């Protein structure tokens, strides 16, 4: 409030100097043009210039006082007092009772009310009335000489002087009361406006706090489908900042949502809830669940659209994993039955072949045929074994498994296989605490399949990197994290989506059950697996196995 009063005082100083100078300049110009100058008249005009000079000097003093005197009310009362005296002097030198400059008194009363209220306006009105009355009576009784320019011999009667004084007093107090009424109404209105503005600001802050606090993305568009607001959750989901996309068209930022929005606006789309796959700022795509609603003003007129959205990528992945688990469960049941039915005849065939092999002295051709039969039997046996692994639930026999030891054993075993190449460089970055509570044979099966796939993808020279560590998951559970990287041929994007499906393989040899078995075992332990791959750049396989699953006793050190 004090800063506002200072600003008003500065404006008052400037306005006063401009107005008084203008009025005096006009008066002097007219008086010089209208009559021949006499000694007496020149003497009066000389005082005009003195008053103008005083006005400028006083204005400069006001500015200095405003800078160094911190009490604003002292400045206001000082300026009011000096202004009343100057106007009274001006009225005296321009004809007293005949002077038109008595009209300047109401101006002083008005700005007195503006600065110090009704009480100050009445005080200034009283002071103006007293000075004006004393001036006229003193001049009437010739206590002070008359300076009237037109006819110094012309005299008004006492009744006329009294009426003139009474008229001015009434006008002074009327102006003071009316100005105070207007000013008070203006102050009440301003105060009410400030209250409403404060309430609006608080409401706006509350609204923004709510919008910014929710974990759901909120985006508003105008009628031209240009983005106007974008809350914190929307920035986190999409990776875009409001300053980057503000006033951008929706189709330039999210072209996947634009057709749905257009269909919604043209009533071609009956449901408000929809899903879309968008590309975010980081370059990859995510699933969004979107809800589109019209944005209306207080008159129910549509002014845009509100789009509320959530990242449902994980939900989609969970749905896919659930569907995959259902399929695997069904296949597992079928596999268990099929493996059981195949295993007995296969055992009979195996035993019969071994007996025939012992009792016969075969020629070279018959021996080769026998070897073909034995090789086929072994393939069938391996196939049945994979089926049983796919169908078998998590075994009840569990122990603390040191993952580093299992990986070492698998690598040493695979070095003796035909798939191993001496040109493969092995890098190991192991954590001493990488353990899990599981069946050791199943954990071995996981890493045997993953590392075998890695060395088979490295056709010539390459690097096989294996890392283990312990990390904390989003749900607060400790996981043993295992990363197996290779610099092999990589996997095509269209194949990457299907690698965990049963019987899917792009190898000449193999049943396509290896990664399916890996995924089923990891799911059985409530773990997670992710495979990232780029053609001709290599593959990275991430496995997370719970260190201490729920319901399992703490690991023994």
C-alpha positions in Angstrom: 0.0 0.0 0.0 2.8 2.4 0.8 4.4 1.9 -2.6 1.1 2.7 -4.2 0.8 5.9 -2.2 4.3 6.9 -3.2 3.5 6.4 -6.9 0.3 8.5 -6.5 2.3 11.3 -4.8 4.8 11.3 -7.7 2.0 11.6 -10.2 0.4 14.4 -8.1 3.6 16.4 -8.2 3.9 16.1 -12.0 0.2 16.7 -12.5 0.2 19.8 -10.2 3.1 21.4 -12.1 1.5 20.8 -15.5 -1.9 22.0 -14.6 -0.9 25.2 -12.7 1.6 26.1 -15.4 -1.1 25.7 -18.1 -3.7 27.8 -16.2 -1.3 30.6 -15.3 0.2 30.6 -18.8 -3.2 31.0 -20.4 -4.2 33.7 -17.9 -1.1 35.7 -18.5 -1.4 35.4 -22.2 -5.0 36.6 -22.2 -4.3 39.5 -19.8 -1.4 40.7 -21.9 -3.5 40.6 -25.1 -6.6 42.1 -23.6 -5.3 45.3 -22.0 -2.6 47.8 -22.1 -0.1 47.2 -19.4 0.1 49.7 -16.6 2.6 49.9 -13.8 0.1 48.3 -11.4 -0.8 45.6 -13.8 2.8 44.8 -14.6 3.4 44.6 -10.9 0.6 41.9 -10.6 1.8 40.0 -13.7 5.3 39.9 -12.1 3.7 38.0 -9.2 2.4 35.4 -11.7 5.9 34.6 -12.7 7.0 34.4 -9.0 4.1 31.9 -8.3 5.1 29.8 -11.4 8.7 29.8 -10.2 7.7 28.9 -6.7 5.6 26.0 -8.0 8.6 24.5 -9.8 10.9 25.0 -6.8 8.4 23.5 -4.5 7.8 20.5 -6.8 11.6 19.8 -6.7 11.5 20.0 -2.9 8.6 17.6 -2.9 10.6 15.1 -4.9 13.5 15.4 -2.5 11.3 15.1 0.5 9.7 12.0 -0.9 13.1 10.4 -1.3 14.5 11.2 2.1 11.4 11.5 4.4 9.9 8.1 4.8 6.7 9.3 6.5 4.3 9.6 3.6 1.6 11.4 5.7 4.0 14.2 6.6 4.6 14.7 2.8 0.9 14.7 2.1 0.0 17.2 4.8 2.9 19.4 3.8 1.8 19.4 0.2 -1.8 20.1 1.1 -0.9 23.0 3.3 1.5 24.6 0.8 -1.1 24.1 -2.0 -3.8 25.8 -0.1 -1.5 28.8 0.6 -0.4 29.0 -3.0 -4.0 28.8 -4.4 -5.0 31.5 -1.9 -2.2 33.7 -3.0 -3.1 33.0 -6.7 -6.7 34.0 -6.0 -5.6 37.2 -4.3 -3.3 38.3 -7.2 -6.0 37.5 -9.8 -8.8 39.5 -8.3 -9.9 37.8 -5.1 -13.7 37.7 -5.2 -13.6 37.9 -9.1 -10.8 35.3 -9.5 -11.7 32.1 -11.3 -8.8 30.3 -9.6 -10.9 29.6 -6.5 -12.0 26.6 -8.5 -8.6 25.1 -7.7 -9.6 24.6 -4.0 -11.9 21.7 -4.9 -9.1 20.0 -6.7 -7.0 20.1 -3.5 -10.0 18.8 -1.5 -10.4 15.9 -3.9 -6.9 14.6 -3.8 -6.9 15.2 0.0 -9.8 12.7 0.2 -7.9 10.3 -2.1 -4.8 10.3 0.2 -6.2 10.7 3.7 -9.9 10.0 3.5 -13.0 11.8 4.5 -11.5 13.3 7.6 -8.6 14.8 5.7 -11.0 16.1 3.0 -13.1 17.9 5.6 -10.1 19.4 7.2 -8.8 20.7 3.9 -12.3 22.0 3.0 -12.4 23.9 6.3 -8.9 25.3 5.8 -9.8 26.4 2.3 -13.0 28.0 3.4 -11.3 29.9 6.3 -8.5 31.3 4.1 -10.9 32.3 1.3 -13.2 34.0 3.7 -10.4 35.9 5.5 -9.0 36.9 2.1 -12.3 38.5 0.9 -13.1 40.1 4.3 -9.5 41.5 4.6 -9.7 42.9 1.1 -13.3 44.3 1.7 -12.3 46.1 4.8 -9.0 47.2 3.1 -6.8 45.5 5.5 -4.9 44.3 2.5 -4.7 46.2 -0.9 -6.8 45.1 -3.8 -5.1 43.7 -6.9 -8.1 43.5 -9.2 -7.0 44.3 -12.7 -10.3 45.4 -14.3 -11.6 48.2 -12.1 -10.0 48.8 -8.8 -12.7 51.3 -7.9 -15.5 48.7 -8.3 -16.6 47.5 -4.9 -19.0 44.7 -3.9 -21.4 45.0 -1.0 -20.9 43.1 2.2 -24.0 40.9 1.4 -22.5 40.0 -2.0 -19.2 39.1 -0.3 -21.0 37.0 2.3 -23.0 35.1 -0.4 -19.8 34.5 -2.4 -18.1 33.1 0.7 -21.1 31.0 1.7 -21.4 29.6 -1.9 -17.7 28.5 -1.8 -18.0 27.0 1.7 -21.0 24.9 0.6 -19.2 23.8 -2.6 -16.0 22.9 -0.7 -17.8 20.7 1.8 -20.1 19.2 -0.9 -17.0 18.3 -2.9 -15.4 16.8 0.2 -18.4 14.7 1.1 -19.1 13.5 -2.5 -15.4 12.8 -3.1 -15.2 10.9 0.2 -18.2 8.8 -0.8 -16.7 8.0 -4.2 -13.3 7.2 -2.8 -14.8 5.0 0.0 -16.8 3.1 -2.6 -13.7 2.8 -4.7 -11.7 1.5 -1.7 -14.5 -1.0 -0.8 -14.7 -2.2 -4.4 -10.9 -2.5 -4.6 -10.8 -4.3 -1.2 -13.6 -6.7 -2.4 -11.7 -7.2 -5.7 -8.5 -8.0 -3.8 -10.4 -10.5 -1.6 -11.9 -12.1 -4.7 -8.5 -12.0 -6.4 -7.0 -13.7 -3.4 -9.7 -16.3 -3.3 -9.2 -16.9 -7.0 -5.5 -17.2 -6.6 -6.0 -19.7 -3.7 -8.5 -21.6 -5.8 -6.2 -21.6 -8.8 -3.3 -22.8 -6.5 -5.5 -25.5 -5.1 -6.6 -26.5 -8.6 -3.0 -26.5 -9.9 -1.9 -28.4 -6.8 -4.5 -31.1 -7.4 -3.7 -31.4 -11.1 0.1 -31.4 -10.4 -0.2 -34.0 -7.5 -2.2 -36.7 -9.4 -0.2 -39.5 -11.0 -2.4 -39.2 -14.1 -1.4 -37.2 -17.1 -3.7 -34.2 -17.8 -3.6 -32.2 -21.0 -5.9 -29.5 -22.2 -6.5 -28.3 -25.8 -8.2 -25.3 -27.2 -10.7 -25.5 -30.1 -7.8 -25.5 -32.6 -6.4 -28.6 -30.9 -3.4 -26.7 -29.6 -1.9 -27.8 -26.3 -2.5 -25.3 -23.5 -1.7 -27.1 -20.3 0.4 -30.2 -19.4 0.8 -31.3 -15.8 3.7 -32.9 -14.0 2.6 -36.5 -14.5 2.1 -35.9 -18.2 5.7 -34.6 -18.5 7.0 -37.7 -16.7 4.9 -40.1 -18.8 5.8 -38.6 -22.2 9.2 -37.0 -21.4 8.1 -33.7 -22.9 8.1 -30.4 -21.0 5.2 -27.9 -21.3 7.6 -25.2 -22.6 8.6 -27.5 -25.5 5.1 -28.3 -26.7 2.9 -25.4 -25.5 0.7 -24.0 -28.3 1.8 -26.9 -30.6 -0.9 -28.8 -32.5 -1.7 -32.2 -31.1 -1.0 -33.9 -34.4 2.6 -32.5 -34.4 3.4 -33.9 -30.9 1.1 -36.9 -30.6 -0.1 -37.9 -34.1 -1.5 -41.1 -32.8 -4.1 -39.3 -30.6 -5.1 -36.8 -33.2 -7.5 -39.2 -35.2 -9.2 -40.3 -32.0 -9.7 -36.7 -30.9 -11.1 -35.8 -34.4 -13.5 -38.7 -34.3 -14.6 -37.7 -30.8 -15.2 -34.1 -31.9 -17.3 -35.2 -34.9 -19.3 -37.7 -32.7 -18.0 -40.6 -34.7 -16.5 -42.2 -31.6 -19.1 -43.1 -29.0 -16.7 -44.1 -26.1 -14.7 -41.5 -24.2 -12.2 -44.2 -23.1 -9.6 -45.4 -25.7 -6.1 -46.7 -26.0 -3.2 -45.5 -28.1 0.4 -46.3 -28.7 2.5 -43.1 -28.8 6.2 -42.4 -29.3 7.7 -40.4 -26.4 10.6 -38.0 -26.4 13.1 -40.8 -25.5 12.4 -42.5 -28.8 10.5 -45.6 -27.7 6.8 -46.3 -27.7 4.4 -46.7 -24.8 0.8 -47.7 -24.4 -1.6 -45.0 -23.2 -5.1 -45.3 -21.8 -6.8 -42.1 -22.7 -10.1 -40.4 -21.7 -11.3 -37.5 -23.7 -13.9 -35.0 -22.4 -15.1 -31.6 -23.6 -13.8 -28.5 -21.8 -16.6 -26.0 -21.1 -16.8 -22.5 -19.6 -19.3 -21.3 -17.0 -21.9 -20.9 -19.7 -21.6 -24.6 -20.7 -20.0 -23.4 -24.0 -17.3 -25.7 -25.3 -13.8 -24.1 -25.3 -11.6 -27.1 -25.9 -10.9 -30.7 -24.8 -9.4 -32.4 -21.8 -7.3 -35.5 -22.3 -6.6 -37.6 -19.3 -4.1 -40.4 -19.8 -2.1 -43.1 -18.0 0.9 -45.2 -19.0 -0.5 -48.7 -19.2 2.6 -50.3 -20.8 3.3 -52.4 -17.8 -0.4 -53.4 -17.6 -0.3 -54.5 -21.2 2.9 -56.5 -20.6 1.3 -58.1 -17.6 -1.7 -59.0 -19.7 0.5 -60.5 -22.3 2.5 -62.4 -19.7 -0.7 -63.6 -18.2 -2.0 -64.8 -21.5 1.4 -66.4 -22.2 1.3 -68.1 -18.8 -2.1 -69.5 -19.6 -0.9 -70.8 -22.9 2.2 -72.3 -21.3 0.1 -73.9 -18.5 -2.1 -75.5 -21.2 0.9 -76.6 -23.1 2.5 -77.8 -19.9 -0.4 -80.0 -19.1 -0.4 -81.4 -22.7 3.4 -81.8 -22.5 3.2 -83.7 -19.2 0.6 -86.2 -20.7 2.5 -86.4 -24.0 5.9 -86.9 -22.3 4.4 -89.6 -20.1 2.9 -91.5 -23.1 6.1 -91.2 -25.1 8.5 -92.0 -22.3 7.4 -95.6 -21.7 7.6 -96.7 -25.4 10.9 -94.8 -25.7 12.3 -96.7 -22.8 11.2 -100.0 -24.4 12.8 -99.0 -27.7 16.0 -97.9 -25.9 16.3 -101.2 -24.0 15.6 -103.3 -27.1 18.2 -101.4 -29.1 20.8 -101.9 -26.4 20.1 -105.7 -26.2 20.3 -106.0 -30.0 23.5 -104.0 -30.1 25.1 -106.4 -27.6 24.1 -109.6 -29.3 24.7 -108.7 -32.9 27.9 -108.5 -34.9 26.9 -105.8 -37.3 28.5 -104.9 -40.7 29.5 -101.3 -41.4 26.2 -100.5 -43.1 24.1 -102.0 -40.3 26.3 -100.3 -37.7 25.6 -96.9 -39.3 21.9 -97.6 -39.4 22.1 -98.6 -35.7 23.9 -95.3 -34.9 21.2 -93.4 -36.7 18.5 -95.2 -34.6 20.4 -94.4 -31.4 20.9 -90.7 -32.4 17.2 -90.4 -33.2 16.4 -92.1 -29.8 18.6 -89.5 -28.1 16.9 -86.6 -29.8 13.5 -88.0 -28.8 14.8 -88.5 -25.3 16.0 -84.9 -25.1 12.7 -83.7 -26.5 10.8 -85.6 -23.9 13.1 -84.2 -21.2 12.4 -80.6 -22.4 8.7 -81.3 -22.3 9.0 -82.5 -18.7 10.9 -79.4 -17.8 8.2 -77.3 -19.4 5.5 -79.1 -17.5 7.2 -79.5 -14.2 6.2 -77.0 -11.4 8.8 -75.4 -9.2 10.4 -78.3 -7.3 10.0 -78.5 -3.5 13.8 -79.2 -3.1 15.4 -75.8 -2.7 18.6 -74.4 -1.3 20.7 -71.3 -1.2 22.2 -71.1 -4.7 25.3 -69.1 -5.4 24.6 -67.8 -8.9 28.3 -67.1 -9.6 29.2 -70.7 -9.0 26.4 -72.0 -11.2 27.5 -69.7 -14.1 31.1 -70.8 -13.7 30.0 -74.4 -13.9 27.9 -73.8 -17.0 30.7 -71.9 -18.8 33.2 -74.7 -18.0 30.7 -77.3 -19.3 30.0 -75.4 -22.5 33.7 -74.9 -23.2 33.7 -78.7 -24.0 30.8 -78.5 -26.4 31.1 -78.2 -30.2 29.4 -74.7 -30.1 32.3 -73.2 -28.1 35.0 -71.2 -30.0 38.4 -70.2 -28.5 38.0 -66.8 -30.2 35.2 -65.9 -27.7 36.5 -63.6 -25.0 34.8 -64.1 -21.6 34.3 -61.2 -19.2 33.0 -61.7 -15.7 31.8 -59.0 -13.3 30.5 -60.8 -10.3 29.0 -59.7 -7.0 29.8 -61.8 -3.9 26.2 -61.5 -2.7 24.4 -62.8 -5.8 22.3 -65.6 -4.3 18.8 -66.9 -4.6 16.7 -69.5 -2.8 15.8 -72.0 -5.5 16.4 -75.5 -7.1 20.0 -75.6 -8.2 19.3 -77.8 -11.2 16.7 -75.4 -12.5 19.0 -72.4 -12.1 21.6 -74.3 -14.0 19.1 -75.0 -16.7 18.3 -71.2 -17.0 21.9 -70.1 -17.5 22.8 -73.1 -19.7 20.1 -72.1 -22.2 21.0 -68.4 -22.1 24.7 -68.8 -22.3 24.4 -71.4 -25.0 22.2 -69.0 -27.1 24.9 -66.3 -26.6 27.8 -68.4 -27.8 25.8 -69.7 -30.7 25.1 -66.2 -31.9 28.8 -65.3 -31.9 29.9 -66.6 -35.3 33.5 -65.6 -35.2 35.4 -63.5 -32.7 33.2 -62.0 -30.0 32.8 -61.0 -26.4 30.7 -62.8 -23.8 30.1 -60.7 -20.7 28.4 -61.9 -17.5 27.5 -59.6 -14.7 25.8 -60.3 -11.3 24.7 -57.9 -8.6 21.9 -57.4 -6.1 19.3 -54.6 -6.8 16.1 -53.5 -5.1 12.9 -53.7 -7.2 10.1 -51.2 -7.3 8.1 -53.3 -4.8 11.0 -53.1 -2.3 12.2 -56.7 -2.9 15.9 -57.5 -3.3 16.7 -59.2 -6.6 19.8 -61.0 -7.8 20.3 -59.3 -11.2 22.1 -61.3 -13.9 23.1 -59.7 -17.2 24.5 -61.9 -20.1 25.7 -59.9 -23.1 27.2 -61.0 -26.4 28.4 -59.2 -29.5 26.8 -61.7 -31.8 24.4 -61.4 -34.7 21.5 -60.1 -32.7 17.8 -60.8 -33.1 15.4 -59.3 -35.7 12.7 -57.0 -34.1 9.9 -59.2 -35.4 11.5 -62.3 -33.9 12.2 -60.7 -30.6 8.5 -60.5 -29.7 8.1 -64.3 -30.2 11.2 -65.8 -28.6 9.4 -67.0 -25.5 6.7 -68.8 -27.5 6.9 -72.6 -27.5 8.4 -74.2 -30.6 9.5 -70.9 -32.1 13.0 -71.0 -33.3 15.1 -69.7 -36.3 17.8 -72.3 -35.7 18.3 -75.3 -38.0 18.5 -77.5 -34.9 16.5 -77.2 -31.8 13.0 -77.6 -30.6 12.2 -74.0 -29.8 11.6 -74.8 -26.1 14.8 -73.5 -24.6 13.7 -69.9 -23.8 10.1 -71.1 -23.1 11.5 -73.3 -20.4 13.7 -70.4 -19.1 10.7 -68.1 -18.9 8.5 -70.7 -17.2 11.2 -71.4 -14.5 11.7 -67.7 -13.8 8.0 -67.1 -13.6 7.7 -70.0 -11.1 10.2 -68.2 -8.8 8.3 -64.8 -9.3 11.3 -63.4 -11.1 11.6 -61.4 -14.3 13.4 -61.6 -17.6 14.0 -59.1 -20.4 15.9 -59.5 -23.6 17.2 -56.5 -25.6 18.8 -57.0 -29.0 20.0 -55.2 -32.0 20.9 -56.8 -35.3 24.7 -57.2 -35.9 25.3 -55.4 -32.5 24.5 -58.2 -30.0 22.0 -59.2 -27.4 21.6 -58.4 -23.7 19.6 -60.7 -21.5 18.5 -59.4 -18.1 17.3 -61.8 -15.4 16.0 -60.9 -12.0 15.6 -63.6 -9.4 14.2 -62.8 -5.9 17.0 -63.1 -3.3 14.5 -64.0 -0.5 11.0 -64.6 -1.8 8.0 -64.1 0.4 7.4 -67.0 2.7 11.0 -68.2 2.4 13.3 -68.1 5.5 16.3 -65.7 5.4 19.3 -66.9 3.5 22.1 -68.4 5.5 25.4 -66.5 5.3 
